[in-house]
Amino acid sequence: MATTNDLKNGMVLKIEGQLWTVLEFQHVKPGKGPAFVRTKMKNVMSGKIIDKTFNAGTKVETSNVDKRTMQYLYKDGDEFVFMDGKTFDQIHVSNTVVGDAEKYMLENQEAVVATHEGSPLFVELPTSVELEITYTEPGLQGDRSTGGTKPATLETGAEIQVPLFLETGTKVKVDTRDGSYLGRVN
């Protein structure tokens, strides 16, 4: 247990049986009336963001979320297998927990796996990854580095938009948050 005066960004609270991460908080002391704490929180499971106000000094239940850097080994049916590099413990994470991160994960790649009481909550990839284009239409004569884009399929199976001059076999840097093309890798 902690009080609202102890809140910090990134802290995980348990409210009504659900886990919420504190994104922002602000202590407010109005001229009249009691002080309060205004927070912006994100649901750990659904990703939903809410604004919640607490009276100053209110007790809130904190929760321990263990974030560890793990190596993605392979996909086993509907589950992904990750291994802790220090202890060599393996953990099975369902595809619902992995979510969109699946589009940008290659075997042996590192990711942060967050667990609470042994059950996986979410998988966090680095903000950008380097992947190879396995298929894209050939560019046409006169294509320039500025201008249009075309679809390209990556080695993970994800499809992104890339500039017209890129060809099959090119390594590209991709933003894992929104799937946007960040540049070519030499």
Disulfide bonds with the S-S distance in Angstrom:
none
